[in-house]
Amino acid sequence: MEDTVPPAAAQAIITASNLLNDEQQCHKAAAHFTQAFRLAPQLATAFAEEFAEAADALATHRSQNKGSEEAWRAVVGAYLTCINACPANALLLTRLGVAAHARGKLVEARAAFVKAATLDDAVAAEAARREVLRLNRSDVTLHCAESTRYGTDIRYDVVVAEVVDAALFGEGCLATLADVSKRLAHDTTKIIPRRAALYAVAVQSPELRSRYAAGAARAREPYTVCDLDATPHTKLATLDLGELDLVSVALQGRRETVLGEAEAVVMQGGRLEGFAVYFELRDGDARLTTAPALYAGNTPRAVSWTQALFHVDAAPVVKAGDVLRLRASVAPDGGIDVLRLAYGINDAPSQATAAVSDDAPSADDVERANDGVYAAAHARAVQKAVAETNAPVCECGLFAGSTPTPGQVVVSHAPVEASGLLRPAAFDLPLARAVRVVPRAATCVGRLVASPSLRRAYFCDEALGFDVKPLNAFASPIARDVDPRAFSDLTYLTATGMVRRVDFVTGADPAAVPEACSLDVATTGVADALLYWWRLGYDAESLSTRPDLDGGGPLSHWRCAACVLRPGLSVSDGDTVRIACAVRFGCLEVLSAEVLSSE
């Protein structure tokens, strides 16, 4: 197998896997597998089964909805890549499905494959696996599929599952652990994670409150995310909700379950605007916390998570000496389980932190709608387009529950997620019916930064005493939800420069073609990452997603994204850095970076 998997291939596999789990979108997964196999043919072996499932879904969809012949030919090509990549001693019978059968071209082929226990957002890399295990004198069989889809009679001694989100339960944690306990574990199996302690910090923060202001839109999710290390706030109290046995909670079934209750004396008065929740994974004496550095103490911190922010609708004023009570529970929410909080002050009855409604918009939508500057600029542009075209508005990815509009339309869309990345479906617009697209384009702008701590969050040589350098070849350099204020060692090395323009009318293919840009170096150092944000292109104005970094404007609801460079690039004042980049699957990729010396 080749030593490296291009980031675009890894992202394509991630996108395909996500689509495959959506009954309404699974037919779209085949195209992303096709893209991944073209960029990294070695992946065809590992993901042969998943590709076969996607191809079959596409075939069914195509038989019902006259699909694209070009897309079908591409899938056939990827299918052949699967066959060519696999040895003759086949383990899996794949098929192209009903459409191929109708044309008399049903192909049966055997493909070697491995399945995987839960490995979120990562491409299982066989070469790296072998090298890491060789360095650490160990051996293990790696499988490439979700554990809940993994059929086996084996009961394992150790099971590790990375299925926790900022609020612990949101990524299918309980369903995964329940399945593991029932099917894959025996009485003495070591399940990791097994135990977790839950904490909440009661905070006053006008900045966080501005994203969820009283009287504004509300999200269907009870929480969003925040980074307390980067956000001005006042800590009113800390509440310890106790330690949980995650497997025991999972085996109680899908019903609302109280996890723990706590009370604390308010140490400093203020307005209770939210609870920032973090957790600490525990295994014997080992500890790993998602607390902000401010409150982590000497406990090792996990840099992959920020904190979960539960906004308090009522935002009551509390006084020093008041008793604050908090109850945490986990409840089913669609196909997942979510953490919910209820609070009380002194003797007042408990109440939920926020009302939850199934038909409310998503958290991203709410932050977008409550961003007054953005909302006003977008509304002006949409109104202008409607007045000039006399066409109705079709919302695409702007608010949850938007309904399709027939006929010619003004397409109103929100191309940039709050995370700083483009939406995965930013280019998936009804262009054939669009008389205007608002916004039509977006320009990526950015700065090279030095920040060893940001780079170490994505690439490292050692972890928990193990040599993991070979895994760096397969780590994704794409960073989302980056707030520069969270990195005390971050230094700007260049001025802000234009990196890449994308046009949503011309589509994703032109954006995926590499283009070069240049950034002038003002400060000597080692560039660890390209920090970037977007300027949304409306007809009459341009709106920055980070006005605070674009001329000193106010904060917006958006975070930054970044491309982490490995290795870092040494630059000197007066140099020019030439960067080749492309936009693929919502991510800006830095394909190469070189210094054009001033000497």
Long-range contacts (C-beta under 8 A, 24 or more apart in sequence): 1-42, 1-125, 1-126, 1-127, 2-40, 2-42, 2-127, 3-127, 3-128, 3-473, 4-473, 4-474, 5-40, 5-42, 5-43, 5-123, 5-125, 5-473, 5-474, 6-39, 6-40, 7-476, 7-477, 7-478, 7-587, 7-589, 8-35, 8-39, 8-512, 8-582, 8-584, 8-585, 8-587, 8-589, 9-35, 9-36, 9-39, 9-40, 9-43, 9-123, 10-36, 10-122, 10-123, 10-474, 10-476, 11-476, 11-478, 11-584, 11-585, 11-586, 11-587, 12-36, 12-39, 12-584, 12-585, 13-43, 13-47, 13-123, 14-121, 15-424, 15-585, 16-47, 16-50, 16-54, 17-50, 19-54, 20-50, 20-53, 20-54, 20-57, 26-53, 26-54, 26-57, 27-54, 27-57, 27-58, 27-60, 27-61, 27-62, 28-58, 29-53, 29-54, 29-57, 29-58, 30-54, 30-55, 30-57, 30-58, 30-71, 30-75, 30-78, 31-71, 31-74, 31-75, 32-585, 33-78, 34-74, 34-75, 34-77, 34-78, 37-78, 37-81, 37-82, 37-85, 38-78, 38-81, 41-81, 41-84, 41-85, 42-85, 42-126, 43-123, 44-78, 44-81, 44-82, 44-84, 44-85, 44-86, 45-82, 45-85, 45-86, 45-111, 45-112, 45-113, 45-114, 46-113, 46-114, 46-116, 46-123, 46-124, 46-126, 46-144, 47-113, 47-144, 48-82, 48-85, 48-86, 48-92, 48-94, 48-111, 48-112, 48-113, 49-92, 49-94, 49-111, 49-113, 49-115, 49-145, 50-145, 51-78, 51-79, 51-82, 51-94, 52-82, 52-92, 52-94, 52-95, 52-111, 55-79, 55-94, 55-95, 55-96, 55-97, 56-95, 56-96, 56-97, 57-97, 58-97, 59-96, 59-97, 59-98, 59-99, 59-100, 60-97, 60-98, 60-99, 62-99, 63-98, 63-99, 63-102, 67-99, 72-99, 76-100, 79-107, 82-109, 82-111, 83-109, 83-111, 85-111, 86-110, 86-111, 86-112, 86-113, 87-112, 113-144, 114-141, 114-142, 114-143, 114-144, 115-143, 115-144, 115-145, 115-149, 115-150, 116-142, 116-143, 116-144, 116-145, 116-146, 116-147, 116-150, 117-143, 117-146, 117-147, 117-150, 117-159, 117-160, 117-161, 118-146, 118-147, 118-161, 118-162, 118-163, 118-176, 119-144, 119-162, 120-162, 120-163, 120-171, 121-476, 122-474, 122-476, 123-474, 125-471, 125-473, 125-474, 127-470, 128-470, 128-471, 128-473, 128-474, 131-470, 132-466, 132-467, 132-468, 132-470, 132-471, 135-467, 135-469, 135-470, 136-466, 136-467, 147-176, 147-179, 147-180, 147-184, 148-175, 148-176, 148-179, 150-184, 152-183, 152-184, 154-184, 155-184, 155-185, 155-186, 155-189, 156-184, 156-185, 156-186, 156-189, 157-186, 157-188, 157-189, 157-190, 158-189, 158-190, 158-192, 159-184, 159-185, 159-189, 159-190, 159-191, 159-192, 160-192, 161-191, 161-192, 161-193, 164-193, 164-196, 164-279, 164-281, 164-305, 165-305, 165-308, 166-223, 166-225, 166-277, 166-290, 166-305, 166-306, 166-307, 166-308, 167-223, 167-277, 167-308, 167-338, 167-339, 168-196, 168-198, 168-279, 168-308, 168-339, 169-330, 169-336, 169-337, 169-338, 169-339, 170-336, 170-337, 170-338, 170-339, 171-336, 172-335, 172-336, 172-337, 173-246, 173-250, 173-337, 174-246, 174-249, 174-250, 174-254, 174-330, 174-337, 175-250, 175-336, 175-337, 177-246, 177-247, 177-250, 178-247, 178-250, 178-251, 180-247, 181-247, 181-250, 181-251, 191-247, 192-283, 193-246, 193-281, 193-283, 194-245, 194-246, 194-247, 194-283, 195-243, 195-244, 195-245, 195-246, 195-281, 195-282, 195-283, 196-243, 196-244, 196-246, 196-279, 196-280, 196-281, 196-282, 197-240, 197-241, 197-242, 197-243, 197-244, 197-279, 197-280, 197-282, 198-241, 198-242, 198-243, 198-244, 198-259, 198-260, 198-277, 198-279, 198-328, 199-238, 199-239, 199-240, 199-241, 199-277, 199-278, 199-279, 199-280, 199-291, 200-238, 200-239, 200-241, 200-262, 200-275, 200-276, 200-277, 200-310, 200-326, 200-328, 200-341, 201-228, 201-235, 201-237, 201-238, 201-239, 201-275, 201-276, 201-277, 201-278, 201-295, 201-307, 202-235, 202-236, 202-237, 202-238, 202-239, 202-264, 202-266, 202-272, 202-274, 202-275, 202-318, 202-324, 203-228, 203-233, 203-234, 203-235, 203-236, 203-273, 203-274, 203-275, 203-276, 204-233, 204-234, 204-236, 204-270, 204-271, 204-272, 204-273, 205-231, 205-232, 205-233, 205-234, 205-273, 205-274, 206-232, 206-273, 207-231, 207-232, 207-233, 207-555, 208-233, 208-273, 208-274, 208-309, 208-311, 209-273, 209-274, 209-311, 209-315, 210-370, 211-366, 211-367, 211-370, 211-371, 211-557, 212-311, 212-366, 212-367, 212-370, 213-370, 214-313, 214-315, 216-366, 216-369, 216-370, 217-360, 217-361, 217-365, 217-366, 217-369, 217-370, 218-313, 218-354, 218-355, 218-357, 218-360, 218-366, 219-354, 219-360, 219-361, 219-362, 219-363, 219-365, 219-366, 220-356, 220-357, 220-358, 220-359, 220-360, 220-361, 220-362, 220-400, 221-333, 221-338, 221-356, 221-362, 221-363, 222-310, 222-338, 222-339, 222-340, 222-341, 222-352, 222-353, 222-354, 222-356, 223-277, 223-308, 223-309, 223-310, 223-311, 223-338, 223-339, 223-363, 224-308, 224-309, 224-311, 224-363, 224-366, 224-367, 225-306, 225-307, 225-308, 225-309, 225-481, 226-276, 226-306, 226-307, 226-308, 226-309, 227-292, 227-306, 227-307, 227-481, 227-483, 227-486, 228-276, 228-292, 228-294, 228-295, 228-307, 229-292, 229-293, 229-294, 229-485, 229-486, 230-483, 230-484, 230-485, 230-486, 231-483, 231-485, 233-276, 234-268, 234-270, 235-267, 235-268, 235-295, 236-266, 236-267, 236-268, 236-269, 236-270, 236-272, 236-318, 236-324, 237-264, 237-265, 237-266, 237-267, 237-324, 238-264, 238-295, 239-263, 239-264, 239-275, 239-324, 239-326, 241-326, 241-328, 243-282, 249-330, 254-332, 254-337, 255-331, 255-332, 256-329, 256-330, 256-331, 256-332, 256-340, 257-329, 257-330, 257-331, 258-327, 258-328, 258-329, 259-328, 259-329, 259-330, 259-339, 260-327, 260-328, 261-325, 261-326, 261-327, 261-328, 262-325, 262-326, 263-323, 263-324, 263-325, 263-326, 264-323, 264-324, 265-321, 265-322, 265-323, 265-324, 266-318, 266-319, 266-320, 266-321, 266-322, 266-323, 266-324, 267-320, 268-320, 269-317, 269-318, 269-319, 269-320, 269-322, 270-317, 270-318, 271-315, 271-316, 271-317, 271-318, 272-312, 272-315, 272-316, 272-317, 272-318, 272-324, 272-343, 272-345, 273-311, 273-312, 273-315, 274-309, 274-310, 274-311, 274-312, 274-353, 275-309, 275-310, 275-312, 275-326, 275-341, 275-343, 275-353, 276-307, 276-308, 276-309, 276-310, 277-307, 277-308, 277-309, 277-310, 277-339, 277-341, 278-305, 278-307, 278-308, 303-453, 303-456, 303-457, 304-457, 306-481, 308-339, 310-341, 310-353, 310-354, 311-353, 311-354, 312-343, 312-353, 312-354, 313-353, 313-354, 313-355, 314-351, 316-345, 318-345, 322-346, 325-350, 359-400, 359-401, 360-400, 361-399, 361-400, 361-401, 362-400, 363-418, 364-417, 364-418, 365-398, 365-399, 365-400, 365-414, 367-418, 367-557, 368-398, 368-414, 368-418, 368-557, 369-399, 370-557, 371-556, 371-557, 373-543, 373-547, 373-554, 373-556, 374-543, 374-556, 374-557, 377-536, 377-538, 377-541, 377-543, 378-412, 378-414, 378-438, 378-439, 378-538, 378-543, 380-538, 380-540, 381-438, 381-439, 381-538, 381-539, 381-540, 381-541, 382-410, 382-412, 382-438, 384-539, 384-540, 385-410, 385-435, 385-436, 385-438, 385-539, 386-410, 388-436, 389-435, 389-436, 391-435, 391-436, 394-430, 394-433, 394-434, 396-425, 396-428, 396-429, 396-430, 397-423, 397-425, 397-426, 407-433, 408-433, 408-434, 408-435, 409-433, 409-434, 409-435, 410-434, 410-435, 410-436, 410-437, 410-438, 411-436, 411-437, 411-438, 412-438, 413-437, 413-438, 413-439, 413-504, 415-439, 415-442, 415-504, 415-534, 415-536, 416-442, 416-534, 416-536, 416-545, 416-558, 417-480, 417-586, 418-481, 418-557, 418-558, 418-559, 419-480, 419-481, 419-559, 419-561, 420-480, 420-481, 420-482, 420-532, 420-533, 420-534, 420-545, 420-558, 420-559, 420-560, 420-561, 421-478, 421-480, 421-561, 421-586, 421-587, 422-502, 422-534, 422-583, 422-586, 422-587, 423-586, 424-585, 424-586, 426-504, 426-586, 427-504, 427-507, 427-508, 427-511, 429-504, 431-505, 431-507, 434-505, 437-504, 437-505, 438-538, 439-504, 439-536, 439-537, 439-538, 439-543, 440-503, 440-504, 440-505, 440-537, 440-539, 441-501, 441-502, 441-503, 441-504, 441-505, 441-537, 442-501, 442-502, 442-504, 442-534, 442-535, 442-536, 442-537, 443-498, 443-499, 443-500, 443-501, 443-502, 443-534, 443-535, 443-537, 443-542, 444-498, 444-499, 444-500, 444-501, 444-502, 444-532, 444-533, 444-534, 444-583, 444-588, 445-496, 445-497, 445-498, 445-499, 445-532, 445-533, 445-534, 445-535, 445-544, 445-550, 446-496, 446-497, 446-499, 446-519, 446-530, 446-531, 446-532, 446-533, 447-492, 447-493, 447-494, 447-495, 447-496, 447-497, 447-519, 447-530, 447-531, 447-532, 447-549, 448-492, 448-493, 448-494, 448-519, 448-521, 448-527, 448-529, 448-530, 448-531, 448-569, 448-571, 448-577, 449-484, 449-490, 449-491, 449-492, 449-493, 449-527, 449-528, 449-529, 449-530, 449-531, 449-562, 450-489, 450-490, 450-491, 450-493, 450-525, 450-526, 450-527, 450-528, 450-568, 451-487, 451-489, 451-490, 451-491, 451-528, 451-529, 452-489, 452-528, 453-487, 453-488, 453-489, 453-490, 454-479, 454-482, 454-487, 454-490, 454-528, 454-529, 454-562, 454-564, 455-528, 455-529, 455-564, 455-565, 455-566, 455-568, 457-564, 458-564, 458-566, 459-564, 459-566, 472-566, 477-563, 477-564, 477-565, 477-566, 477-589, 477-590, 478-561, 478-562, 478-563, 478-564, 478-587, 478-589, 479-529, 479-561, 479-562, 479-563, 479-564, 480-559, 480-561, 481-559, 482-531, 482-559, 482-560, 482-561, 482-562, 483-559, 483-560, 484-531, 484-549, 484-560, 491-523, 491-525, 492-522, 492-523, 493-521, 493-522, 493-523, 493-524, 493-525, 493-527, 493-571, 494-519, 494-520, 494-521, 494-522, 494-523, 494-577, 495-519, 495-520, 495-522, 496-549, 496-550, 499-530, 499-532, 499-579, 499-581, 499-588, 500-581, 500-582, 500-583, 500-588, 502-583, 508-583, 508-584, 511-582, 511-583, 511-584, 512-582, 512-583, 512-584, 513-582, 514-580, 514-581, 514-582, 514-591, 515-580, 515-581, 515-582, 516-578, 516-579, 516-580, 516-581, 517-578, 517-579, 517-581, 518-576, 518-577, 518-578, 518-579, 518-596, 519-576, 519-577, 519-579, 520-575, 520-576, 520-577, 521-571, 521-572, 521-573, 521-574, 521-575, 521-576, 521-577, 522-573, 523-573, 524-571, 524-572, 524-573, 525-570, 525-571, 526-568, 526-569, 526-570, 526-571, 527-565, 527-568, 527-569, 527-570, 527-571, 527-577, 527-593, 528-564, 528-565, 528-568, 529-562, 529-563, 529-564, 529-565, 530-562, 530-563, 530-565, 530-579, 530-588, 530-590, 530-593, 531-560, 531-561, 531-562, 532-560, 532-561, 532-562, 532-563, 532-588, 533-558, 533-560, 533-561, 534-558, 561-587, 561-588, 563-588, 563-589, 563-590, 565-590, 565-593, 569-593, 569-595, 570-595, 571-595, 572-597, 572-598, 574-598
